[in-house]
Amino acid sequence: VEMLRLTFPYLFFISLTAFAGAILNTWNRFAVPAFTPVLLNLSLIGSALYLAPQFAEGRMAVALAWGVLIAGIVQLLFQLPFLARLNLMPVPRMAWRDEGVRRILRLMAPAMFGVSVSQINLLLDTVLASLLQTGSVTWLYYSDRLVELPLGVFAIAIGTVILPSLSGKHAGDDPKAFSRTLDWALKLVLLIGVPAALALAVIAEPLLATLFNHGEFGANDVLRSAESLRAYSAGLVAFMLIKILAPGYFARQDTRTPVKIGIIAMVANMALNLALIWPLQHAGLALATSLSAWLNAGLLYMGLRRSGVYLPMKGWWQHGLRLALAGGAMAGVIYWLARQATVWLNGDLWDRILWLGLIVVAGLAVYLLALLILGLRPRHLRR
């Protein structure tokens, strides 16, 4: 309760931070909003290192709650000077009758529910996981952290960049440019998503063992977390596609369609949870999330195709074949290298780090070399 009281005001500050970041993104200022979340990490690390020792034994975690509150204030203050530099510092005033305010409220209501679908699914997964054997919630959490890395670093970044561009092309009544921008983003996100998903599935144990196999997180936890990580990796490409396809609706101020699709996916996720939790335990919950994500992505894609908003450009068969062959070559190499090491569950931490570094570098090199041999060139990825 004490920590909740300290962290709850973070919602106020991070909401204003997100609003400021949205304004900056609209003006094609992407670097500042992208860097801002780093301040939360720095605040948490600083609180753990310097503030926690000031608290009594058993209450050190409260220092992290203070770190969250401090981060919220710092993140907002960090963005305000950049807004002021653009003469876009908003002055709050009550204007409920303003037509722009009313339009935003109408668009915001379904959008809020739409973006909450994944949070509702996560809450349901956590509740169901708490009914399973001890450790299930933790295994799901740690595997989800690894899936969120490529999703947050690449897919969300690309989705953030294309939204202002799509909005401008829609406002300028340029449907061909709108479709081309979506096509470019989909090809780019698949170029990253396919090898990321394969790598998470193939070297799940080495990744988890290197990052988390310390202290109370033992060998059994690594193996159980690997099960859910592989299940999540099956849906990683779908998670990433959703971040690209949804802006195709939002840019046209269509917030209702993604919500309807989100509701269908949420109901499917609930049904799949109940069907898969008993035979697969916690991994069944992760697999249900992945399958419902594919349903979500598929419906978003079909909606854009049927409405004529998105028309795939030439070259998709070549692109798909390149990704399949290059991804297969990379998966084979990293699988073979991972099998050569015996340090994952019992070896020294630095040995694990060195082996994992070798595997990552080798896998990346093979993937890029294979793409080059198969004819992919940087000009093919230009907007």
Summary of the structure (lengths in Angstrom):
residues: 383
radius of gyration: 22.4
end to end distance: 49.6
largest distance: 67.8
contacts: 1207
relative contact order: 0.09
helix: 81%
strand: 0%
